Amino acid sequence: MAQSAPPAALQKVVITASRTPQPLSTVLADLTVIDRDEIARAGVTGVADLLARQPGVEFARNGGPGTSTSVFIRGSETRHTAVYIDGVRVDSQSTGGAVWEQIPLDQIDRIEILRGPAAAIYGSDAVAGVVQLFTKRGQGPARPTASLTVGSYHTAQGQVGVSGSDDALNYSLSAAHGRSDGFDAKKPGASGHNPDKDGWERSSVQGRVGYQINADHRVDASLLASNLKSGYDGSATTDDENRHTLRSGNLAWQGRWNADATTRLQVGQTKSTYETQPSFYRTETTLSDYTLLHEQKVGTNVLTGTLERREDKLFNPATAFGAAFGGKRHQDAIGLGWRGDFGGHGLQAHVRRDNVSEFGGKSTGSLAWGWKFLPDWRVSAAAATSFRVPTLFQRFSEYGVPSLVPESGRNVELGLRWAAAGGEASVTAWRNKVSNLIVFGAPGPCVNSFGCYENVGRAELQGVTLAGRTTLAGVTLRGSLDWHDPRNAITDKVMQRRAKRLATFGAETVLAGWTVGTEVQAAGQRYENASNTQVLGGYGLVNLYASTQLTKGLSLEARIDNLGDKTYELARNYATAGRNGQVSLRWSL
């Protein structure tokens, strides 16, 4: 007979669903947690590669790791996912959305993926979901760590770190460096193809420290810095290179006034740059956040109040093709939230009012309900509104139009979930309508004669996700199936680079002291262009991995990706990796 879920104290605690800690089993949203072990097994890949192995997520990339990357949650635009590192927002005011290739996966300890709009909690950007990445927090005696990875394409990466805690102080520090010769980013015959290898090189450092002032008050600070260089094909005659920098940091204080009242104040800033050479282009984004959040428990009810200020800045130096330009804005917001449990029923509601310096007030709301009608079964329903303000580039560049208005979304979804000690299964159906969609259109009111941004689009995103995990005869099995229909409601065409069918499967067991597993990832046909005339064929990839402990504290990991050496495209005329492998040694005291 299946057992009921364990007590809350023994369960995973997550932050992203409500911006405050809560047991995963009580979350009414569609949320996935990726832990440190799964991140380590992913190998030397990017954050987007790992996210695409989860239900409801796919990605596109113009070549190998380090090149332009987009992540689509539930078929929506990459800019419609709000991204945070240790609670600090990461976004580009040039392209819109996080620059995924900038984020060093080897410095991330845990990832939470929230599918579905959350603008009533986070404000602008959270139209399709939220991805929150957490760096490591020290705990226990000092624990030094080191790892070394070598693999195909002359890939090599090393990492060293130390973490721990001592009385009131906890700390974590890590540094990493890696490089790869890579492969030719574009296919022969494509425009701008240069028959060279387009590799990458990254250096990163992460630090986090916390101090418990007394039983009720503590302060925390964290910093993440990354430098990335990567090759790309922009011209057939030059060796083109991307140069990225990412700096993200925060300082936070948390005070507990009594057992039921907690206040948190956080100040954070992210700076990111993107530059190309030898054909010079550069863009600089600076984001600042000031957040005051109070949580008040009243019986089985949890009330939250949020005051937040966000500041965005963009600067693009002059190039041979245009003059320098920049812009800035701010958003001031107040939000209220409530969670309550009533017998087998749970309710969660949020409202938020954002005052955007360029557009005035914008109100959003969300309401979710769940009913545990049997010990291991729960049905849920949710509705939410959302918005995304135009990027500063979309308004102030030579392609920009100052009269652009924010994109707006309305989402409804239904879910059914079974969870017990032996596994879990869920089915989620949703429909998200996005209006005033910003697209790049024909020449018009902007100064550039090539084209201008405009609010003419309308998207209808709907789909169903099946996901499950169980253990049979010592083998842990997991999988998901997605049926998506991400459609431009004006043209009735499928949105670019998004598949209508996605599938994942994984199996893992222990044999003779080795943990061995396989991953299968499949995507259906996609289209490169908005008119759906350029087809990107479907594909299926098989990956294998294995690990064992050699001695106490020393482990060996091996991985083979794309076992069948499948030739496929994530973007038209751009190459992807063939069969490749890597071996890692990991040591910890």
C-alpha positions as CSV (number, residue, x, y, z in Angstrom):
1,M,0.0,0.0,0.0
2,A,1.4,3.4,-0.9
3,Q,2.5,5.6,2.0
4,S,1.6,9.2,2.6
5,A,4.1,12.0,2.0
6,P,6.6,12.4,4.9
7,P,6.3,15.2,7.4
8,A,7.0,18.7,6.2
9,A,10.2,18.9,8.3
10,L,11.7,16.0,6.2
11,Q,10.7,17.4,2.8
12,K,12.4,19.7,0.4
13,V,11.8,23.4,1.1
14,V,11.5,25.7,-1.9
15,I,11.4,29.5,-2.2
16,T,10.2,30.3,-5.7
17,A,6.5,29.5,-5.5
18,S,5.7,32.3,-3.1
19,R,9.1,34.0,-2.5
20,T,9.1,32.6,1.0
21,P,10.2,29.1,2.3
22,Q,7.6,26.4,2.1
23,P,7.6,22.6,1.9
24,L,7.5,21.4,-1.7
25,S,4.5,19.2,-1.0
26,T,2.4,22.2,-0.2
27,V,3.2,24.1,-3.4
28,L,0.1,24.5,-5.6
29,A,2.1,25.5,-8.7
30,D,4.0,23.3,-11.3
31,L,7.5,23.4,-9.8
32,T,10.6,21.3,-10.3
33,V,13.8,21.2,-8.2
34,I,17.2,20.2,-9.6
35,D,19.7,19.4,-6.9
36,R,23.5,19.4,-6.8
37,D,23.8,15.7,-7.7
38,E,21.8,16.2,-10.9
39,I,23.8,19.3,-11.8
40,A,27.0,17.4,-11.3
41,R,25.8,14.5,-13.6
42,A,24.9,17.0,-16.3
43,G,28.6,17.4,-17.1
44,V,30.3,20.5,-18.7
45,T,27.2,21.8,-20.4
46,G,25.2,25.0,-20.0
47,V,22.2,25.8,-17.8
48,A,19.9,25.7,-20.8
49,D,21.0,22.1,-21.6
50,L,20.1,21.0,-18.1
51,L,16.7,22.9,-18.1
52,A,15.7,21.3,-21.4
53,R,15.9,17.8,-19.7
54,Q,12.9,18.9,-17.5
55,P,9.2,18.8,-18.4
56,G,7.8,21.7,-20.4
57,V,11.2,23.3,-21.3
58,E,13.1,23.4,-24.5
59,F,16.0,25.6,-25.9
60,A,17.6,26.8,-29.0
61,R,21.2,27.8,-29.6
62,N,23.2,29.2,-32.5
63,G,26.1,26.7,-32.3
64,G,28.0,25.3,-29.4
65,P,28.1,26.3,-25.7
66,G,28.8,30.0,-25.3
67,T,26.8,31.1,-28.3
68,S,23.4,32.8,-28.3
69,T,20.9,30.7,-26.3
70,S,17.1,30.9,-25.8
71,V,15.0,29.0,-23.3
72,F,11.3,28.4,-23.9
73,I,9.0,27.5,-21.0
74,R,5.7,26.2,-22.1
75,G,6.4,27.4,-25.6
76,S,6.6,31.1,-24.6
77,E,9.4,33.6,-25.6
78,T,12.7,33.4,-23.8
79,R,12.1,37.0,-22.5
80,H,9.0,35.7,-20.7
81,T,10.9,33.8,-18.1
82,A,12.1,35.7,-15.0
83,V,15.5,34.6,-13.9
84,Y,17.1,35.1,-10.5
85,I,20.5,34.2,-8.9
86,D,20.3,34.1,-5.1
87,G,17.2,36.3,-5.3
88,V,18.8,38.9,-7.6
89,R,17.2,39.4,-11.1
90,V,19.2,38.5,-14.2
91,D,18.0,40.0,-17.5
92,S,19.2,41.8,-20.6
93,Q,17.8,45.1,-21.6
94,S,19.1,44.5,-25.1
95,T,17.8,41.1,-26.2
96,G,15.2,40.7,-23.4
97,G,15.4,37.8,-20.9
98,A,18.5,36.2,-19.3
99,V,21.6,35.7,-21.3
100,W,21.7,32.0,-20.5
101,E,25.2,31.4,-21.9
102,Q,26.6,33.9,-19.3
103,I,25.6,31.8,-16.3
104,P,28.3,29.3,-15.1
105,L,26.5,26.0,-14.3
106,D,29.5,24.8,-12.3
107,Q,28.9,27.5,-9.6
108,I,25.2,26.6,-9.2
109,D,24.1,24.4,-6.3
110,R,20.3,24.1,-6.8
111,I,17.8,25.3,-9.4
112,E,14.0,25.8,-9.0
113,I,11.8,25.9,-12.1
114,L,8.3,27.4,-11.7
115,R,6.1,26.9,-14.7
116,G,3.3,29.4,-15.2
117,P,2.9,33.2,-14.8
118,A,4.1,34.7,-11.5
119,A,4.0,38.5,-12.2
120,A,1.8,39.0,-9.1
121,I,4.8,37.8,-7.1
122,Y,7.8,39.0,-9.1
123,G,6.5,41.8,-11.4
124,S,7.5,42.2,-15.0
125,D,9.0,39.3,-17.0
126,A,7.3,36.3,-15.3
127,V,4.8,35.7,-18.1
128,A,5.6,32.0,-18.6
129,G,7.6,31.1,-15.5
130,V,10.5,31.7,-13.1
131,V,13.9,30.1,-12.9
132,Q,15.8,30.7,-9.7
133,L,19.4,29.5,-9.3
134,F,21.1,29.3,-5.9
135,T,24.8,29.2,-5.2
136,K,26.2,27.0,-2.4
137,R,25.6,27.8,1.3
138,G,28.2,26.5,3.7
139,Q,27.2,24.0,6.4
140,G,29.1,22.0,9.0
141,P,32.9,21.6,9.3
142,A,35.2,23.1,6.7
143,R,34.9,21.0,3.5
144,P,37.4,21.6,0.7
145,T,36.4,20.3,-2.7
146,A,38.1,19.9,-6.1
147,S,37.2,18.5,-9.5
148,L,38.8,18.0,-12.9
149,T,37.0,17.2,-16.1
150,V,38.4,16.3,-19.5
151,G,36.4,15.4,-22.6
152,S,35.8,15.6,-26.3
153,Y,36.7,18.7,-28.4
154,H,39.8,19.0,-26.1
155,T,37.5,20.2,-23.3
156,A,39.1,20.6,-19.9
157,Q,37.7,22.2,-16.7
158,G,38.9,22.5,-13.1
159,Q,37.2,23.7,-10.0
160,V,38.3,24.2,-6.3
161,G,36.3,25.4,-3.4
162,V,35.8,25.3,0.3
163,S,32.6,25.7,2.4
164,G,31.5,25.2,6.0
165,S,30.2,26.9,9.1
166,D,31.6,27.8,12.5
167,D,29.3,28.8,15.2
168,A,27.5,31.9,13.8
169,L,29.4,32.1,10.6
170,N,28.8,30.1,7.4
171,Y,30.8,30.5,4.2
172,S,31.3,29.1,0.7
173,L,34.0,30.0,-1.9
174,S,34.6,28.4,-5.3
175,A,36.6,29.2,-8.4
176,A,36.6,27.4,-11.8
177,H,38.2,27.6,-15.2
178,G,37.4,25.7,-18.3
179,R,38.0,25.7,-22.0
180,S,37.1,23.8,-25.2
181,D,38.2,23.8,-28.8
182,G,34.5,23.3,-29.7
183,F,33.3,22.6,-33.2
184,D,32.4,24.6,-36.3
185,A,29.3,26.7,-35.3
186,K,27.7,26.9,-38.7
187,K,27.2,24.3,-41.4
188,P,29.1,24.5,-44.7
189,G,27.2,26.6,-47.3
190,A,25.5,28.8,-44.7
191,S,25.8,32.6,-44.9
192,G,28.9,33.8,-43.0
193,H,30.3,30.3,-42.5
194,N,34.0,30.2,-41.5
195,P,35.4,26.6,-41.5
196,D,37.1,27.0,-38.1
197,K,36.4,25.5,-34.7
198,D,34.3,27.8,-32.5
199,G,35.4,27.0,-28.9
200,W,34.9,28.7,-25.6
201,E,36.8,29.6,-22.4
202,R,35.3,30.6,-19.1
203,S,36.6,31.7,-15.7
204,S,34.2,32.1,-12.8
205,V,34.2,32.7,-9.0
206,Q,31.5,32.4,-6.4
207,G,31.4,33.5,-2.8
208,R,28.7,33.5,-0.1
209,V,28.9,34.3,3.6
210,G,26.3,34.6,6.3
211,Y,26.5,35.7,9.9
212,Q,23.9,34.9,12.6
213,I,24.0,38.0,14.8
214,N,21.8,36.4,17.4
215,A,19.0,33.9,17.6
216,D,16.6,36.2,15.6
217,H,18.7,38.3,13.2
218,R,21.2,37.4,10.5
219,V,22.9,38.9,7.5
220,D,24.0,37.3,4.2
221,A,26.0,38.3,1.2
222,S,26.8,36.6,-2.0
223,L,28.8,37.3,-5.2
224,L,29.0,35.5,-8.6
225,A,31.4,36.6,-11.3
226,S,32.0,35.0,-14.7
227,N,34.0,35.9,-17.8
228,L,33.3,34.0,-21.0
229,K,34.9,34.1,-24.5
230,S,33.4,32.0,-27.3
231,G,33.7,31.7,-31.0
232,Y,31.0,32.2,-33.6
233,D,30.6,32.5,-37.4
234,G,29.6,36.0,-38.4
235,S,31.9,36.3,-41.4
236,A,33.6,33.9,-43.8
237,T,36.9,35.8,-43.6
238,T,37.3,36.7,-39.9
239,D,37.6,34.7,-36.6
240,D,34.6,36.2,-34.7
241,E,34.4,36.1,-31.0
242,N,31.8,36.8,-28.3
243,R,33.0,38.3,-24.9
244,H,30.6,38.1,-22.0
245,T,30.9,39.3,-18.4
246,L,28.4,38.7,-15.6
247,R,28.6,40.2,-12.1
248,S,25.7,39.5,-9.6
249,G,25.8,40.3,-5.9
250,N,23.5,40.9,-3.0
251,L,23.4,41.9,0.7
252,A,20.5,40.8,2.9
253,W,19.3,41.1,6.4
254,Q,16.6,38.9,8.0
255,G,14.9,39.5,11.3
256,R,12.5,37.2,13.2
257,W,10.4,39.2,15.5
258,N,8.6,36.2,17.0
259,A,7.8,32.6,15.9
260,D,5.2,33.9,13.4
261,A,6.8,37.1,12.0
262,T,9.8,37.5,9.8
263,T,11.1,40.4,7.8
264,R,13.8,40.3,5.0
265,L,15.5,43.3,3.3
266,Q,17.7,42.6,0.3
267,V,19.7,44.9,-1.9
268,G,21.1,43.3,-5.1
269,Q,22.7,44.3,-8.4
270,T,23.6,42.5,-11.6
271,K,25.8,43.9,-14.4
272,S,26.2,42.0,-17.6
273,T,28.1,42.9,-20.8
274,Y,28.2,41.4,-24.3
275,E,30.8,42.4,-26.8
276,T,31.9,41.1,-30.3
277,Q,35.3,41.3,-31.9
278,P,36.7,42.1,-34.4
279,S,33.5,43.6,-35.7
280,F,32.8,45.7,-32.7
281,Y,29.4,45.7,-30.9
282,R,28.9,46.1,-27.2
283,T,25.9,46.3,-24.9
284,E,25.9,46.9,-21.1
285,T,22.9,46.2,-18.8
286,T,22.8,47.1,-15.1
287,L,19.9,46.0,-12.9
288,S,19.4,47.0,-9.3
289,D,16.8,45.5,-6.9
290,Y,15.7,46.8,-3.4
291,T,13.2,44.4,-1.8
292,L,11.5,44.5,1.6
293,L,9.4,41.4,2.4
294,H,7.5,40.6,5.5
295,E,5.9,37.2,6.3
296,Q,3.2,36.9,9.0
297,K,1.7,33.6,10.1
298,V,-1.7,33.6,11.6
299,G,-2.7,30.0,12.5
300,T,-2.6,28.0,9.3
301,N,-2.5,31.2,7.2
302,V,0.6,32.9,5.9
303,L,0.4,36.5,4.9
304,T,3.1,38.4,3.0
305,G,3.7,42.0,2.1
306,T,6.3,43.2,-0.4
307,L,7.8,46.6,-1.3
308,E,10.2,46.5,-4.2
309,R,12.1,49.0,-6.4
310,R,13.8,47.9,-9.6
311,E,16.1,50.0,-11.7
312,D,17.2,49.2,-15.3
313,K,20.0,50.8,-17.2
314,L,21.3,50.1,-20.8
315,F,24.2,51.6,-22.6
316,N,25.5,50.8,-26.0
317,P,28.8,52.5,-27.1
318,A,29.0,53.8,-30.6
319,T,30.0,51.4,-33.4
320,A,30.8,51.8,-37.1
321,F,27.1,51.3,-37.8
322,G,25.5,53.6,-35.3
323,A,25.9,56.3,-32.6
324,A,26.0,55.5,-28.9
325,F,22.7,55.3,-27.0
326,G,21.3,54.4,-23.7
327,G,18.3,54.5,-21.4
328,K,17.0,53.9,-17.9
329,R,13.8,53.4,-16.0
330,H,12.5,52.3,-12.6
331,Q,9.6,50.3,-11.3
332,D,8.1,50.7,-7.8
333,A,5.8,48.0,-6.6
334,I,3.7,46.9,-3.6
335,G,2.5,43.3,-3.3
336,L,0.3,41.3,-1.0
337,G,0.1,37.5,-0.7
338,W,-1.8,34.9,1.3
339,R,-1.6,31.1,1.7
340,G,-4.0,29.1,3.7
341,D,-4.9,25.5,4.4
342,F,-8.4,24.4,5.3
343,G,-8.7,20.6,5.9
344,G,-7.8,19.1,2.6
345,H,-8.0,22.4,0.7
346,G,-5.2,24.9,0.1
347,L,-5.6,28.4,-1.3
348,Q,-3.0,30.9,-2.5
349,A,-3.6,34.4,-3.7
350,H,-1.4,37.3,-4.7
351,V,-2.0,40.9,-5.9
352,R,0.7,43.4,-7.0
353,R,0.7,46.9,-8.3
354,D,3.8,48.1,-10.3
355,N,4.3,51.7,-11.1
356,V,6.6,51.8,-14.2
357,S,8.3,55.2,-14.8
358,E,7.6,54.9,-18.6
359,F,4.1,53.4,-18.6
360,G,2.4,54.2,-15.3
361,G,0.6,51.6,-13.2
362,K,0.2,47.9,-13.9
363,S,-1.8,45.5,-11.7
364,T,-1.5,41.7,-11.7
365,G,-3.1,39.0,-9.7
366,S,-3.1,35.2,-9.2
367,L,-5.3,32.7,-7.5
368,A,-4.6,29.0,-6.9
369,W,-6.6,26.2,-5.3
370,G,-5.7,22.7,-4.4
371,W,-7.8,19.8,-2.9
372,K,-6.2,16.7,-1.4
373,F,-9.2,14.5,-2.0
374,L,-7.3,11.3,-1.2
375,P,-4.2,10.8,1.0
376,D,-1.9,10.7,-2.0
377,W,-4.0,12.6,-4.6
378,R,-4.5,16.3,-5.2
379,V,-6.3,18.3,-7.8
380,S,-5.5,22.0,-8.4
381,A,-6.6,25.0,-10.5
382,A,-5.0,28.4,-11.0
383,A,-5.5,31.6,-12.9
384,A,-3.0,34.5,-13.2
385,T,-2.3,37.7,-15.1
386,S,1.2,38.9,-16.1
387,F,3.1,41.5,-18.1
388,R,6.5,42.3,-19.6
389,V,7.7,45.8,-20.3
390,P,9.6,46.4,-23.5
391,T,13.4,46.4,-23.2
392,L,15.2,49.7,-23.3
393,F,16.7,48.5,-26.6
394,Q,13.3,48.0,-28.1
395,R,12.4,51.6,-27.2
396,F,15.6,53.6,-27.6
397,S,17.8,51.9,-30.2
398,E,17.7,52.8,-33.9
399,Y,15.1,50.0,-34.2
400,G,13.2,51.2,-31.2
401,V,9.7,52.8,-30.9
402,P,9.0,54.9,-27.8
403,S,5.3,54.3,-28.1
404,L,5.6,50.5,-27.4
405,V,3.4,49.3,-24.6
406,P,3.9,46.3,-22.2
407,E,3.0,42.8,-23.3
408,S,0.2,41.3,-21.2
409,G,-0.7,37.7,-20.4
410,R,-3.7,35.8,-19.0
411,N,-3.3,32.1,-17.9
412,V,-5.5,29.4,-16.6
413,E,-4.4,25.8,-15.7
414,L,-5.6,22.6,-14.1
415,G,-3.5,19.9,-12.5
416,L,-3.8,16.4,-11.0
417,R,-1.0,15.0,-8.9
418,W,-0.2,11.7,-7.1
419,A,2.7,11.6,-4.6
420,A,3.7,8.9,-2.3
421,A,7.0,7.5,-0.8
422,G,7.4,5.2,-3.9
423,G,7.1,7.9,-6.5
424,E,5.0,10.7,-8.0
425,A,3.0,11.4,-11.2
426,S,1.2,14.5,-12.5
427,V,-0.7,15.9,-15.4
428,T,-1.0,19.7,-16.0
429,A,-3.0,21.5,-18.7
430,W,-2.7,25.2,-19.3
431,R,-3.7,28.0,-21.7
432,N,-1.8,31.3,-21.7
433,K,-2.9,34.2,-24.0
434,V,-0.4,37.0,-24.5
435,S,-1.5,40.2,-26.1
436,N,0.5,43.2,-27.4
437,L,3.3,40.8,-28.3
438,I,6.3,42.7,-29.4
439,V,7.8,41.6,-32.7
440,F,10.4,42.9,-35.2
441,G,8.4,44.1,-38.1
442,A,8.7,46.2,-41.3
443,P,10.2,49.7,-41.5
444,G,8.0,52.3,-39.8
445,P,8.3,55.0,-37.1
446,C,11.9,54.1,-36.1
447,V,15.0,55.7,-37.7
448,N,16.3,52.4,-39.2
449,S,15.1,51.6,-42.7
450,F,15.5,47.9,-42.2
451,G,12.7,47.4,-39.7
452,C,11.2,48.4,-36.3
453,Y,9.8,46.8,-33.2
454,E,6.0,46.9,-32.9
455,N,3.1,45.7,-30.7
456,V,1.2,43.7,-33.3
457,G,1.5,40.1,-32.1
458,R,-0.9,38.0,-30.1
459,A,0.1,34.5,-28.9
460,E,-2.0,31.6,-27.7
461,L,0.0,29.0,-25.8
462,Q,-1.6,25.9,-24.6
463,G,-0.6,22.4,-23.8
464,V,-0.6,19.4,-21.5
465,T,2.4,17.9,-19.5
466,L,2.6,14.4,-18.1
467,A,5.4,13.7,-15.7
468,G,6.3,10.9,-13.4
469,R,8.9,9.2,-11.3
470,T,9.0,5.8,-9.6
471,T,11.3,2.9,-8.6
472,L,10.9,-0.6,-9.8
473,A,13.2,-3.5,-8.9
474,G,15.9,-1.1,-7.8
475,V,15.7,1.1,-10.9
476,T,14.6,4.7,-10.6
477,L,12.6,5.7,-13.6
478,R,11.4,9.2,-14.6
479,G,9.9,10.7,-17.7
480,S,7.7,13.4,-19.2
481,L,5.5,14.0,-22.3
482,D,4.6,17.4,-23.5
483,W,1.9,18.3,-26.0
484,H,2.4,22.0,-26.9
485,D,0.6,24.3,-29.2
486,P,2.6,27.6,-29.1
487,R,0.8,29.6,-31.8
488,N,0.8,33.1,-33.2
489,A,-2.9,34.0,-32.9
490,I,-2.7,36.6,-35.7
491,T,-1.2,34.3,-38.4
492,D,-2.2,30.9,-36.9
493,K,1.4,29.7,-37.3
494,V,3.5,27.8,-34.8
495,M,6.0,30.0,-33.1
496,Q,9.6,29.8,-34.2
497,R,12.0,27.1,-33.0
498,R,9.3,25.5,-30.7
499,A,8.2,21.9,-30.9
500,K,4.6,20.7,-30.5
501,R,5.9,17.4,-29.0
502,L,8.6,17.0,-26.3
503,A,9.6,13.9,-24.4
504,T,12.2,13.0,-21.7
505,F,13.0,9.7,-20.1
506,G,15.6,8.6,-17.5
507,A,16.6,5.4,-15.7
508,E,19.2,4.9,-13.0
509,T,20.3,2.0,-10.8
510,V,23.3,0.7,-8.9
511,L,25.4,-2.2,-10.3
512,A,28.6,-3.6,-8.7
513,G,29.3,-0.3,-6.9
514,W,28.6,1.9,-9.9
515,T,25.6,4.3,-10.3
516,V,24.6,4.0,-14.0
517,G,21.9,5.7,-15.9
518,T,20.6,6.8,-19.2
519,E,18.7,9.9,-20.4
520,V,16.5,10.2,-23.5
521,Q,15.5,13.5,-24.9
522,A,13.2,14.0,-27.9
523,A,11.6,16.9,-29.7
524,G,9.3,17.0,-32.7
525,Q,9.4,19.1,-35.8
526,R,9.9,22.9,-35.4
527,Y,10.1,25.9,-37.7
528,E,12.9,28.4,-38.1
529,N,10.8,31.2,-39.5
530,A,7.5,32.8,-38.5
531,S,5.8,31.7,-41.8
532,N,6.5,28.0,-41.1
533,T,8.2,27.4,-44.4
534,Q,11.7,26.5,-43.1
535,V,11.5,23.1,-41.2
536,L,13.8,22.0,-38.4
537,G,13.4,18.2,-38.2
538,G,12.6,16.4,-35.0
539,Y,15.3,14.6,-33.1
540,G,16.0,12.1,-30.3
541,L,19.1,12.0,-28.2
542,V,20.4,9.2,-25.9
543,N,22.9,10.0,-23.1
544,L,24.7,7.6,-20.7
545,Y,26.4,8.3,-17.4
546,A,28.1,6.3,-14.7
547,S,29.8,7.1,-11.4
548,T,31.6,5.3,-8.5
549,Q,33.4,6.1,-5.4
550,L,37.1,5.2,-5.7
551,T,38.1,5.9,-2.2
552,K,36.6,7.9,0.7
553,G,35.9,11.4,-0.7
554,L,37.1,10.6,-4.2
555,S,34.6,9.7,-7.0
556,L,34.9,9.1,-10.7
557,E,32.2,10.1,-13.2
558,A,31.9,9.4,-16.9
559,R,29.4,10.6,-19.4
560,I,28.5,10.1,-23.1
561,D,26.1,12.5,-24.8
562,N,24.4,11.9,-28.1
563,L,25.3,8.3,-28.1
564,G,23.9,7.7,-31.5
565,D,25.9,10.6,-33.1
566,K,22.6,12.2,-34.2
567,T,22.8,15.1,-36.6
568,Y,20.2,17.7,-35.8
569,E,19.5,21.4,-35.6
570,L,18.4,23.7,-32.8
571,A,18.6,26.6,-35.2
572,R,18.7,26.5,-39.0
573,N,22.2,26.2,-40.5
574,Y,23.8,26.0,-37.1
575,A,25.7,22.8,-36.0
576,T,25.3,20.8,-32.8
577,A,27.6,18.5,-31.0
578,G,28.0,14.9,-32.3
579,R,28.8,12.0,-30.0
580,N,30.9,13.3,-27.2
581,G,32.1,12.2,-23.8
582,Q,33.9,13.3,-20.7
583,V,35.4,11.9,-17.5
584,S,35.5,13.7,-14.2
585,L,37.3,13.2,-10.9
586,R,35.7,14.8,-7.8
587,W,37.2,15.1,-4.4
588,S,35.8,16.4,-1.1
589,L,37.1,16.1,2.4
